[in-house]
Amino acid sequence: MGKLLTAVLGLALLGGGAWYALQRTAAVDSTAPGTSAPKRQLDNVRGAASRIESEADARAKELEAKMRTD
């Protein structure tokens, strides 16, 4: 019984520590000097993805129009 209680308490402590670590990193200010580069990189990736999607959509519409005229 003691080993089971120790295991349950150990898992609870590990889970609590992980939760605390994740919550603390989520609450960090994103305007801090150390975090601006990854945010900028993510914004660049999102912009590129949006551009690629719009170009693919335009090509699909052109192909659809071409197929209808034939």
N, C-alpha and C positions, 0 to 999 in steps of 0.2 A: 504494500500500500504506500509506503514511503517513497519507493522508487517512482511509482506512478505519479504521485503528487509532485515530486521533484521534476519529473519530465514535463508535466503540464505547466508548472510555474516557469520552467526554463523556456518553453515555447511561448508562453505569454510574454515573458520579458523580451525575447527576440522579436516577436511580432510588434510589441509596443515600441521597441527601439527602431525598427524599420519604419513604422508609421510616423514616428517623430521625425526621423531623418527625411522622409519624403515630404512631410508637411512643412518642415523648416526650409527645405530647398524650394518649395513651391511659393513660399512667402517672401523670398529674397527679391529685393527691388531690381527690376529688369533694366533700370537706367544706370546701374552701377558700372564703373569703367570696365570691370572684368567680364561682364556679360553682354556687352554691346556687339562684339564681333560675331558670336554665334547667332544672335538675333538678326544681325545684318545679313549673314549668310543664309539664314532661313528665309528672310524676306526676298533675297535674290532668287532662291530656288523656287519660291512660290510665284514670283513674277515670271520666271522662265517657264514654269509649268502652265501658267495661264496663257502665255504667248503661244506655246506649242499647241495647246488645246484650241485656241481660236484659229490658228493657221490650219490645223487639221479639219476643223469645222468648215472653214472657207473652202478648202480643197474638196471636201465631201459635197458641199453644195454646188460647186462648179461641176463636179463629175455628174451629179444628179441632173443638173440642167443640161449638160451635154448629152446624157443618155435619153432625156425626154425629147430633145430636138432631132435625134436620129431616127 
